[in-house]
């Protein structure tokens, strides 16, 4: 009887393992309106796009898990989660594989606090090197700044974008460099429109946010399929309809 029970337990565990492998897990942090968690449920542009692309069109269940950004990336690196959506930096591509088609394309803007004494000089920023004189506020796990601003004065002490914006409001740094839509959305949500402003006509670079799948994940084979589906969604107007929901 004990041998039979042991066999049943092994088969049950195996079935759970197989079930887990049928679900593609996506690790994320707070980047509203791109992706965030509210009352235990993940929402946002990435969620809508990936549910349509992977669940509805490819027939694979997607589960979203919310963590601090640094931990979210580490879980993908270690193979505990299958994927995340972010910039495909050289550091991240060492442990993930990225598709060719981005989920979203945006620009990188420069933000500062109202009445900064060097605000007029900031209007002359045209290249990354022009940011060298300023103390830059960021947050733990910001891969873009870690990659391109290694020799700059960058404070990564904030927990997330919200905490970084609050530090900027308190004048604990000169500028914050972040995607324009996410930052404006968060400034409005925090009622900081009279405290923090974007430096006008300064766009550092264009950014492409892609789905990056861990090399330890069994779902890497999906990458070309997801690329094809994203092309279809762009052609049939689905992507544009999702973007408009959050504007």
N, C-alpha and C positions, 0 to 999 in steps of 0.2 A: 504493500500500500504506500509506504514511504517513497519508494522508487517512482511509483506512478504519480504521486503528488509532486515530486521533484520535477518530473518530466513536464507536467502541466504548468508548473511555475516557470520553467525555462521557455516553453512555448508562448506563455502569456507575455513574458518579458520581451521575447523576440517580436511578438506582434506589436507591442508598444513601441519598440525601436523602429519598426517598419513604418508605423503610423507617424512617428515623429519625422521620419525622413520624407514623408509625403507633404510636409508643410514647409514652405520656404519662409524663414524668419528674417525679419528686417529690423536692425538695430538703429535707433535714432535718438536725438536729443530735442531741445526746444529751438525751432526755427520757424515760428509762425509768420506768415501763412503757409510756408512750404510744408512743414510737418510739426505737430505738437500733440501732447496728450492732455485730454480733458475728461475728468471723472472716470479714468481708467481706459478710455478709448482714444486711439490715435486718429488724428484728423489732418486735413490739409491737401495741398496740391499733389504731393508725392503719393499720398495714400490713395487718392482718387485715380491717379494715373496707373499706379501699380496694380490696384484691384481690378481695374478694367483690362489692363494688358495681360496680367499673369493669371488672375482668377477667371475672368469672364471669357477671355480669348484663347488662353492656353490651358485652362482647366486645372490649375494648380493652386491650392489654398495658400494664402499669404497671411502671416501673423506679424504684427508690429509690436516691438518692445521698446519702452522708453527708459533711457539711462542718461547720466551726465555724459557729455560728448566724448571726453577722453576714455571713459569706460566703454561706451558704445563701440568705439573703434577697436579697443583692445579685445572685446568679445568676438568681433569679426576676425581679427588677426589670429586669435587662438582657436577659431573654429566653433565657438559656442553659439554664434549666430551666423546666418548664411551671407548676409549682405547689408550694405547701407547705401544711401544716396549722398554723394558729396563730390568734391573735385578730385580728379585722378592725378594726384601728385606722385612724383617718383617714389617717395617713401611708402605710400599706400599701395602702389602697384607692385611692390615687392611681395605682398601677401594677398593681393586681390587681382581679379581680372575684370577689365571694364569693357563695356560695349562701345560702339562707335557713335550711337545716336543719343544725345543728351535728353533728359526729361525736361530740362528747363535751361534757358540761356538768359543771363542777366549781366549787370555791370557792377563793378566795385566802386563804391563812393567813399568820400571822406566826410566825417561828421565831427563837429566841435561844439563847445558850449557857447551860448549866446554872450556876446560882448567879449570874446577872447581878444586880448590885446594885439595878437598877430593875425587877426582875421583877414585883413586886406592882403597881407603877404601870402596867406594860404590860397587866395584866389589865383595865384601864379603857379600853383602846383601842376605840373604836366607829366612828370615821370616819377617812378618809384624813388629815385635818388633825391628828388625834391622833398621827400618826407623825412630825410635824415635828421634835420634839426629838432624834430618834435618828439615828445614822449607819447608813445602809442599805447592805447589801452586795448586789450584783447581778453581772451578767456582760455581756460585749459583745453587743449586739444585742437586749437585753431591751426589746421595743417597748412593753410595758405601762407599765413604770416611766418610760421616756423620754417617754411621752405624758402620764401623769397625775402624775408626781413631778418635773417639770422644775425646780421651785424648791427641791427637797429636797436634803439632803446624801446623795448616792448615789454609791457607788464601783462603777464599771463595769469595774474592772481585771481581774476574773477571766475566764479563758478560757471556762468553762462553769459549769453548776450545781455540779458536783463541786468545782471549784476554789473557788467561792464558799462552799460549806459548809465546806471546810477552812480558809478564812480566818475564818469565823465561829467555828469550833472554837478557833482561835488568838486569839480575842477582838480581831480587827482591825476589828471593827464591832459594832454593837449588835444589829441584826436582819437577817433575810433574809425577803423577801416573795415567796412562790411558791405554786404550786398544791399543795394538801395531799397528794394521792395521790403525785405525782411526788417531792415532798420526803421524805415518810415512807419511800417505797420506796428512795430513794437513801441516806438516813440509815442504814437497816437494812443496805444493801449495803456501806456504808463502815464498819460497826461503830461508829457514832457515837451510838447510842441513849443512852449514858450521858454524852454530851457536849453534845448539841443537843436542844432540846425545842420543841414548839409551845406558844405562849402559849394557854391554854385559853379557849374560848368567844369567840374573836376571829376573825370571818370578814369580811374587808374587802368582798368583793363576789363575785357569781356570774359565772363566765366561760364563754363559749361558744367552743369551738374548731372552726373551719370550714376547709374546703378553699378556698384562695384560688388562683385561676388567673391567671397573668400576662396582661395585656392584649395582650402580644406573642405569646401562644401561639395555635396553631390550634385548641385544645381548649376555648375559652370557651363554645362552643355546648353543651357537655356539662353546664353548671351546672344548668339546670332538670331534666335527665334524672337527674343524680346526686341532686338533692333528692328526686325521686320514688322513686328506689331506696332512699334512706335511710329514707323514710317506710315503704316496704314492709318493710325489714329490721327496723324498730322494731315493726311490727305482727305480723310472723311470728316474733318472738323471737330473730332472729339477732343483733341488737346486744347484747341482754342476755346471750346466751351468750358472746359475745366478751369483754364486760366481766368476766364471772365467771372467765374463764380466767386473768386477771391479778390477782385479789384473793387 
